[in-house]
């Protein structure tokens, strides 16, 4: 599990959110309740942080993670 930035510091209206698949580095998880090593959602990078909104019903809050826990991000292109 990795350190998270406090959610109260997450800018909600700055920058564009991009649909993507996020792959975490080995040994990292998005959440103990959801032990996947990858997740789909919307992302936005800001400084050394990745802001992530997972795709779930009902919609969840934004999760902010240090960028170094991310192995790669694959953008989803709609055409």
Secondary structure as GFF3:
##gff-version 3
##sequence-region A 1 79
A	DSSP	three_ten_helix	7	9	.	.	.	ID=ss1
A	DSSP	beta_strand	18	24	.	.	.	ID=ss2
A	DSSP	beta_strand	38	46	.	.	.	ID=ss3
A	DSSP	beta_strand	49	54	.	.	.	ID=ss4
A	DSSP	beta_strand	63	66	.	.	.	ID=ss5
A	DSSP	three_ten_helix	67	69	.	.	.	ID=ss6
A	DSSP	beta_strand	70	75	.	.	.	ID=ss7
###
